[in-house]
């Protein structure tokens, strides 16, 4: 799995490629912590090339969401693979933030 993080003004753009498992979720956690410490007020996640996310990965996203909205931030999944879109819909994460199918 690879996680790219770039910034465009106050927007953090995160692209995740591969499968997010409990074994590599620490990479996601490190990048999410970078976003929390930054001046970003928006996180755009590109999950088009992310084939699956484990429950550990979902947990890290939810904990980040709680902390990020507490500081006035917002999250949007700008592109999402079909499998991850179905997972987010089943877990009702699309009710917390916008999830767009890629």
Secondary structure, DSSP 8 states (H G I E B T S, - for coil): -EEEEEEETTEEEEEEEEEE-TTTHHHHHHHHHHHHHSS-SEEEEEETTEEEE-HHHHHHHHHHHHHHHHTT-EEEEEEE-HHHHHHHHHTTGGGTSEE---
